[in-house]
Structures are given as C-alpha cells and as structure tokens.
Amino acid sequence: MTDQLWDPEFDTKPWDELQAWQRAQLAPFLTGLAGRSPFYAARLAGIDARRAAEPQLWTQVPFTTKDDLRAGQQQAVTDNMLGDLQGVEDPEVSQVIASSGTTGAPVFFGLTEEDRLAWTDSIANMFFTAGIRKDSVVALTTGMPLVAGGMPYADAIRRIGATLVWVGGQTPARMVAITEKLKVDTIVGTASFATFFAGRCAEVLERPASELAVRTIIAGGEPGLGQEAIRGRIRSDWGATRISEVMGLGDVMSGLWGECPEGPGMHFTAGRNVYVELIDPDTGDIVEWTPGAKGEAVYTTFTRQATPVLRFRSRDHLEVLATSECACGRTAPVVRCIGRTDDMLIYKAMNVFPSAIRDVVMEGFSAEIAGPLRLRKERTEQVRFDDPIPLEIELPAGAGGPEAGDLAWRIGERVRERLRVRVAVEFVDPGTIAIGEYKNALTYARA
C-alpha cells in the first residue's frame, strides 16, 4: 500500500496484462468448479476446461443469471445449506450474505474464511480508492448486516484501519446525534440517503449539515452519482470536498468499482479476484473496453470457493469513460453505471431507464424541486406504457400555485426532447417519497 494506492501491483498493471493474467486463472477455476458444484457441473458439461482461457472457447461458456442462481438454490437436489451453487462442505462456510431481494426472492451466498479475506481486501481497495484512510471516521448507514453493504463493508472499513461508526438501523434522529458527537467525517450510503440525511441533520440540529465534520460522501447502490446536479446538491448540503461513487454486487463481490480523486467515474478494484467482461446486452457479443463503449458487465469470481459465479450477467449497464492510465496512477478503465436491465421501461417503442429520466430532471430543475422523485406503475410487473409515464416529484415546502403548472410543463418537455418519451408530472408534498438507507427504487407500484 502507498499513500494513493491500496494494491500497487494490481492497481497499476496495464489492463490488457491484467485481463490476460485473469484468463490464465480460468482453466484451473473451471476444472475445480465442475467437481465441486452440482449446478456448474451440469452447465459445464462438454466444455474443455483446460482451454478455457482461449477467447473462442470462453464465449461458449454459458452465462449465468440471477434467476439461474435462484433456481439452483430453491430447486436443489443436494442437502447443502446454499443449494447446488455451493462448492464446499457446510462447515467450511464462515459467513452468509443475502441479496436485497428487490427483484425477487433473495438469494443467499456463502464465503469461506479465505473468501471472506479476499472480499475484505478487495472491498477495502474500493473504499481506499474512494477516499477512506486510516484516520477517517466512517458512518456506515446500511441497517442490515446480512446484505452486501452490511458486514462486508464494515470489515473492509476496519481493514483500512479507519474508525467504523455503524449508525445504520438507528432512528434518523439518533443517527444525527451519533454523527455529530463522534465527529464523523465520512458517510457511506446511497446518494438519495445522503441528501435525505442532510435534511434530517438540519431539522434535528437546527443548523445546516455543512457545519458538521462530514466532508467525504461515498455512495453506491443507485446509478446517478455521475450527474453533476446530484453531486452539486450533496456538495452544497454537506460542504463536502470529496464525493465518490462505488459499486458492487452481493452475487459477485460487495465492492467492485470505486471512484478515485480524479473522477467522475469508477475504476475496477477487484482484479485479484474477479474477471469482468463487457457484452452487448441484446446479442451477448463481447464489447471491447474502449472510450464511449456501452454494455452490460459480466463477472466471473475465479477465486471464490463457497458460491462462485461464472459469467454472471449483472444487468448493470456501463459506459466506458476512459481506458488510458489515470492521473491517480490506476490503469483500470473508468466507467459509470447508466442503468439496469431490470429497471428498463418501454414507452410505446422507446426503451428508457428510470435513472435517465431522473438525470434529465435533476440536470435542468434541481434548483426548483425538493429532490426525491419516482415513477409510478399500475402494477409491479408493468414495463410498457402507452400513456405518459406518471412521474411524482417532491416540491419544496410552500411551493406550488400557478408556477407549478409551468414547471410541470417544462419538465415534461425537457424529458420529451432529451429521451423521446413522455411523462405526466405530478407534484407531491415534501416527505411523501420514502427514502431508506439501502437501495432506494426509482419506480413503485400503486398500492
């Protein structure tokens, strides 16, 4: 470790060389996997694992989806606690992680002690890249230790040597009191919670959150922190001097990407343990890591023992911002997450991410709205809209009247011009849209 790099050997390894090294790990990984996991034994039948590093053979290895993992657990033929995904005996599982369950029944993943140490080190790299140091006092706002942003995040923060203040799960008022009393300087949460929490601090303390010691905001779980309008609001609310986006997946590893001081955009920080590909989400074809490229991230956990994943389709859509060596010294590509396949909506013949609508609104109207917004569905499974998509937006306290009608029209026109979809803007009172500390959805179904 240096002052700026957690893992200098891998952080500065040229991307092509890193991926070549990773591919060399795939053959022994596949050979062992087929013998350890009934789920993957069936999926790898007929694949010559010894040649797995060859690109033409690797693309023949089937993708794995969240539904595949869920079925492998729920329809298991073995007695393993984690179903047919499991690649070790039960006593070797030292920790269990659960997916959030936001897109279906939760899936449970296991870590051996070796897995846990690998996770802790790579997630620490993500947080170190994002700005946490040994002298940081870090408020972790996740309220659930079992999920990806719970215990694994806590372990990684401690691994760096920082002071962990796990405030998640407390009432907002108590979180405010703890943050003030312990002089927290770094908050880890979601972008929407960072904004919400700043407001609660102001209410409870009767002074701006910017008067507290917090100066670093690290946010993940929701795409959108790449938007300057969102960053600007957080920077203003907290007086923040460092805002960093991070991203991970419980299915793969809780920390995979982290933003360096040069941002915006995130570097891949899990190279020692995870192989990442970029694919065309429609065809499955490989997309090269070149500036401007867009695709879905696919992950293979070539060191994970308990519940590895093979060519896992994350559904996260990435845009590559840069591939040259960064001024921070890191050589991994810089990306931002632009949305998730699971969130995609269809207005007539146009596909649109809810996050894209949010970004357009925040970019043009952040000074006129309170912040929180969401799209409303008639039912949870609704994807298609023939009529304008209902868009609920909170207005600041006391706002409204004739000006609100003009604002609604301007927002609708801006969304139509930028995204070629129509929205029906509905203004709601402050506090109507609930904000939690973990994964706040941009869509909801009418009760």
N, C-alpha and C positions, 0 to 999 in steps of 0.2 A: 504494500500500500504506500502511495505517495500522498502529498497534500491534495492532489486533484484526482487521482485515480485509485480505485479500490483494488483492481486486479490489473496492474500494468501489462503483464504478459498478454492477456487476452483482450484487454481494452484497446490495445494499440496494434493488434495483429491485423494485417490487411484483410478485408472482408473476404476476398477470394480464397486466401490461405486459410482463414478460419473455417469457411464452409467446406473446403477440401479436407481439413482435419476432421471436421464433424462427420462428413460422409464416410471417412475411414472407420469411424466407430459404429456405423450402422450394421455392417455384416455380423460382427460378434453379438451386437444387440439383438438382431432378428433371430439369430441362431438360438440364443438363450431364451428369447421370449416365447418362441413356439413350444419350447419344452416346459415352460413354467405356467403358461396361462391357457386354459381351455378355449377361451374366447378368441385369442390370437392364433392358436394352433389351427383352428378352422379357417380363419381368414388368410393365413399364410400358406395354406396347402397349395403345392405346385410352384411356389416361389423359391428360387435358388438363393438362399440367404447369403451364400459365400460371395455372390456377385452383386449384392445389394447396393454397393457404392457406385455402380455403373448407372449413369443417368437414365439410359434407356430401359434398364430393368427397374429402377426405383419408381418410375412413373407407373409401373404395372402393379405396385403395391396398393391395395385399396385404401381409400380414405376412410376415416372413422368419424362418425358424427355423434352429437350428444344423445340422439335417440338410440344409436347403436350401444353406447355405454349404458344408457338407462335399461335397455332390454337385456344386456349382458348381466346386469345386476338383479333385475326383477325376475328374470326367467332362468336363473342359474340352475345348473344340473349338479353343482358341487355344494358342499356344506360350508364353503369359505364365507367368512363374515361379509366380505365385499363382493361376493358372487364370482362369476367366471372371469372377471377382469383381473382378479388377484393373482399375483405372480410369486407369492411367498406363503409360508405357513402362517396361520393366525398369530402365534406367539411372536413372530418377527415384526408384526405391525405395532409401531410405537405411538402412532398418532393417526387420527381420522379427521379428514376435512370434508365439509359438505358444500356442495354448490348452493347458490342462493335460492334456487327453485323458482326464479322469476319467469322462466319459460317452460315450466312443467314440474313434475315431481323431482325433488332434489336427488342428486347422485352423490354417493359417498366415495371418497378416495382415501387411500392409505399411504402412510410413509413409514419405511423402516427407519431406524436411527440414522443409517447412512444417508437415506433420502432426506431426512429432516435437516441434517447438517449441510447437505448440498443446497437445499432450498434456502436455508438461513443465510448462507454465504452469497448466493445469487441475488436474493431479495435485498440483502444489505448493500450489494453493489448498486441496485436500482435506487435505493434511498440515498446512498452516498453520492451518486450521480446527481440526484435531485436536490442535494444541499444539506443533508443531515451530517453532523460531525460529532465528535466525542463530547464537545461542550454544549451540544444542543439539549434543550428541554422540550420534549416532544409530546404533544397531546394527541393520542390515538382516539378517534371519535367513533370507531366501529363498536357497536354494542354487543356483538355476538362472537365469542371466542372461536366457535366451531367453523366459521366461514373463512374463505381465503384471506380476507382482510383482517382477520382476528388474530389468533395465536401466531400464525406465521409472520405477520407484520410485527407483532410485539417482539418475537425472537430476533428478528432482523435489526430492529432498532437497538435492542440491547447488545447485539453482536457488534455494532459500530462502537458501542461504549457510551451512547447517548443516554440521557435520563428519560425513562419511559414514564409518562403520566397517562394511564389508561382511563380516560374520562367517559368513554362510550358506555351507554347503559344507564347513566345518571339522568336526572331531570335536567332540562336546559339551564335552569337557574343554578343548579349545583355545579354543572359543567362550567358556567361562567365564574362562579366563586373560586373553583379549583384553578382555573386558568389564570385568574388574577393573583391568587395567593401564592402560587408556585412559580410565578413569573415565566410561564410557558412562552417560548419564542418561536415554536414551530407547530403547526397544526397539520395533521394528516386526516383527510376525509374526502368528500366529494365536493365539486365546485359549487353545487347548489346548496350544500350544507354550510360551506364556508360563508356564503352570502347570508343565509338564514341565521347562522350563529352570530355573525357580526351584529345583526339587528337585535338579537336577544341580549347580547352584551350591552348594547346601548340602552335597551329598556331596563335591564336589571341594575346596571351601574349608574345610569343617568348621565353617561358621558360616552363619547364615541369609542368604538373598539380600537381605533387607531392610537388611543392613549395607553393601551396595554403594551406588553413587551413583545407581542407576536409580530414577527417580521418575515417569516417564511411560511408559505402556504403550499402544501404538496397535495395534489388532488388527483383522484382516479375514479374508476367505476362508471363514468359517464363521458362520452365523447363531447367535445366542445371547448375545452380549455385552450385550444389553439386560437379561439376567437378573441381578438383584442378587446372587443366590447365587454366580454365576460371578465377578462383579465383586468381591464381598467376598473371595473366596479369593485373587484376583490382588492385591487391595489389601493383604491380610494378608501374602502371600508376599513381596511386593516392598517393602512400605512405600510403595506408590505414592500419589501425591497427584493424579494425573491419569490416567484411563482413558478412551480414546476409541475408538469403533468407526468403521471406514471400510469402503467397499465400491466395487468397480469390476468391470469385465469386459474381458478382452483383446479380445473380439469388438467392443466398443464403445469403451471407453477404460479404462485401468487404474485410474483414480481418478474416481469419480462422486459419492460421498456421503461426508461427514465430520461427525463429532460435535464440536460447539462446547463451551465450558466449562459451558454451562447444562445439557447432556444430562440424561437419556439420550435418544438419538435422533439421527439424522443429517440434515444439510442437503444439498440438491443443490448441488454445487460446480462443475458443468461447463456452466453455462448459456451460455457464449460459443460452445460448440462442439457441444452435444448437446441435442436436443429429447426430452423424456421424457413419455410418456403412462402412464396407469393404466387397465387394462382388466379386465373380468370374464374370468377365465381359461377359463371354460366357454363363454361366448357370444361373446367378442371385443368386447362393447359397451364404450364409454368409461365409466369411473368418474370422477366428479368428485373433485377434491382437497379433501375435507372431513374434519374430525377424525373418526376412527373408521372411515373408509373403508378397505377392503381390496381389493387387486387385484394383478395382475401388471404389472411395469414393462416398458414397450416403448420402445425407443430408436431415434432417427434421428440419424446423425452428419452434420449438414448442412455441415460444413466439411472433412471428411476426403476426401482426394484419392485415395490409393493403393487402399485397400479399404474404401470406405464401406459402412455397413449402413443399411437402410431398414425402418423399423417392425420392428425386431428384437425378437422375443419372448425376453426374458431368462430366463424361467421362475422368476425371483425374485418371491416373493410379499411385498408390502409392506403394512404397516399405517400409516396416516397418524395421527400423534400430535397434530400441531398445524399450523395454517396462518397464524396471526397472527404479526406481527413478533416475533422472539425478542429477549430481553433483550440478546443479543450484538450486535444490530443487523441480523442477516441476515433476509431475508424469504422465503426458500425454505421449503417445507413441511418439517416434521420427521417422519421415518419410522423404522421399524425393519424389518428383514427377518425374517419369521416362518418361512421355509422355501422350498424349491424344488420345483417340479412334478416334476423328475426324481427327487427323493428320496421322493416320496409312496408310502406303503404303504397297503394295504387289509386291515383285519382284519374278516372277514365283510363287513358292509355299511358299515363306518365307514372313512373316509379319515383318515390321521394322518401328520404329518410326524415323522420321527425326532427332529428338534430339539425338538418339543413334548414327546416322552417324556423326552428329556434334561432339559428345563427343569423338568418336574414333579419328577423325581428330585432334581435339584440344589437346587430350592427347598425341598424337605422334608427332605432327608437328606444335605446336603453335609458336615455335621459327622461323619457316620458312615461315609462311604466315602472311598476314596482320590482319586477324581476321574474318571479315564477310564472310559468305558463305551461299548458298541457293541451294535447289534442284529445278529443272525446270520441269514443267509439260507441256504437249501439250495443255491441256485444264483444266479449273478449277476443273472439276469433276473427272479428272483422278486419279485413285487409283492404278491400275495394270500396271506393267511394265514387258514386255518380254525381252526388251533390257536393257543394263546397264542404271541406273538412272543418268541423267545429273546432275552433281554437279559443280556449279560455286563457285570459291574461289578467293578472292582478294589476290594478291601478293603485297609485299611491293614495294614502288616506286623504279624503277631501276632494280628490279629483273626480271628474265626471261632467255632466251637463252637456251642452251643445258641442263643446270641444271634443268630447269622447267620440261622437259620431264621425267627426272629421278624422280623428286619429285612427279609428277602425277602418275607414275607407283607405287611408294612406297605407296602413299596414297591409291590407288586402291587396292593394295594387302593387306594392313592392314585392310581395311574395309571388304574385302572378307574373310580374316582369322577370324576376330572377329565376324562378323554378318552374314556371308554366303550369302551376296548379292553383286552385282557388281555395281560400279558407274563409270561413264565416266567423269573424271575430266577435267574441262575447267577453265583455269586461266583468270581472268579479272583484269582490272586496278583498282587501289585504287579509292574509291568513286562511283564505279559502282553500288554497292548494297546499296540501300537507307536504312537508319536507322532512325526511328522515336522515339519519346519519349514514345510510348504506344504500346505494343504488336507487336513486330516485328516477322513476319511469317518466317519459315524456308523453305517454299515452295512458288512457284509462278507459274502462267500460262503464257506461251508465248503469247505476245500480237497478 
